[in-house]
Amino acid sequence: MLGKLMEMQKQMEAIKQRLDASFVEATSPENRVMVRMNGNRRVQQVQLDSQWLKEADSEEVSELIQIAVNRALEKADQLNEAEMRSVAGSMLPGMFS
């Protein structure tokens, strides 16, 4: 059983590395803000529409950044969960045999 736990730990590290190299993008309404995040939920990039930014007030900017970040988090969570399910599905059936 210890061997299987060590194998699972090795697979979890591999998943973490894959998620570090996997990216999702999300935008706010009208694509004013774009957020790029990796599968480990780390923001990699934020882009703001420069024309819109000249005219927007700080409350609107803040709101649209929040929307884009939350959408990116949802996508990163889905990616993360899919990776975790794949390792759990491959390890758990034989774990206790």
C-alpha positions as CSV (number, residue, x, y, z in Angstrom):
1,M,0.0,0.0,0.0
2,L,2.9,2.4,0.7
3,G,4.1,1.8,-2.8
4,K,0.7,2.8,-4.2
5,L,0.6,5.9,-2.0
6,M,4.1,6.9,-3.3
7,E,2.9,6.3,-6.9
8,M,-0.1,8.5,-6.3
9,Q,2.1,11.3,-4.9
10,K,4.3,11.0,-8.0
11,Q,1.2,11.3,-10.2
12,M,-0.1,14.3,-8.2
13,E,3.3,16.1,-8.8
14,A,3.0,15.3,-12.5
15,I,-0.5,16.7,-12.6
16,K,0.6,19.9,-10.8
17,Q,3.3,20.3,-13.5
18,R,0.8,19.8,-16.3
19,L,-1.6,22.3,-14.7
20,D,1.2,24.8,-14.4
21,A,1.6,24.5,-18.2
22,S,-2.1,24.5,-19.0
23,F,-4.0,27.8,-19.5
24,V,-7.5,29.1,-19.6
25,E,-8.7,32.5,-20.6
26,A,-11.9,34.3,-19.7
27,T,-13.3,37.7,-20.6
28,S,-15.7,40.2,-19.1
29,P,-18.8,41.3,-21.0
30,E,-17.9,43.0,-24.3
31,N,-14.4,41.6,-23.9
32,R,-13.2,44.7,-22.1
33,V,-11.0,42.6,-19.7
34,M,-9.2,39.3,-20.4
35,V,-7.7,37.1,-17.7
36,R,-5.3,34.3,-18.5
37,M,-4.8,31.8,-15.7
38,N,-3.0,28.4,-15.4
39,G,-4.6,25.2,-14.2
40,N,-3.3,25.8,-10.7
41,R,-5.3,29.0,-10.5
42,R,-2.5,31.4,-10.8
43,V,-3.2,34.6,-12.8
44,Q,-0.7,34.8,-15.7
45,Q,-2.0,37.8,-17.6
46,V,-4.6,40.5,-17.4
47,Q,-5.4,42.6,-20.4
48,L,-7.6,45.7,-20.5
49,D,-9.2,47.3,-23.5
50,S,-7.2,50.6,-23.7
51,Q,-9.9,52.6,-25.5
52,W,-12.5,51.6,-22.9
53,L,-10.1,52.2,-20.0
54,K,-9.8,55.9,-21.0
55,E,-13.5,56.4,-20.6
56,A,-14.4,53.9,-17.7
57,D,-14.6,54.8,-14.1
58,S,-12.7,52.8,-11.4
59,E,-15.9,51.1,-10.2
60,E,-16.7,49.7,-13.7
61,V,-13.0,48.6,-14.2
62,S,-13.0,46.8,-10.8
63,E,-16.3,45.1,-11.6
64,L,-15.3,43.8,-15.0
65,I,-11.9,42.6,-13.6
66,Q,-13.8,40.7,-10.9
67,I,-16.1,39.1,-13.5
68,A,-13.2,38.1,-15.8
69,V,-11.2,36.7,-12.8
70,N,-14.2,34.7,-11.5
71,R,-14.9,33.3,-15.0
72,A,-11.2,32.2,-15.3
73,L,-11.3,30.7,-11.9
74,E,-14.3,28.6,-12.9
75,K,-12.5,27.3,-16.0
76,A,-9.3,26.6,-14.0
77,D,-11.3,24.8,-11.4
78,Q,-12.9,22.6,-14.1
79,L,-9.5,21.8,-15.6
80,N,-8.1,21.1,-12.2
81,E,-11.0,18.8,-11.2
82,A,-10.8,16.9,-14.5
83,E,-7.1,16.2,-13.9
84,M,-7.7,15.1,-10.3
85,R,-10.5,12.8,-11.3
86,S,-8.3,11.2,-13.9
87,V,-5.6,10.3,-11.3
88,A,-8.2,9.2,-8.7
89,G,-10.0,7.0,-11.2
90,S,-6.7,5.3,-12.2
91,M,-5.4,4.8,-8.7
92,L,-8.4,4.2,-6.4
93,P,-9.7,1.0,-7.9
94,G,-6.5,-0.9,-7.2
95,M,-5.6,1.0,-4.1
96,F,-7.1,-1.3,-1.5
97,S,-6.7,-4.7,-3.3
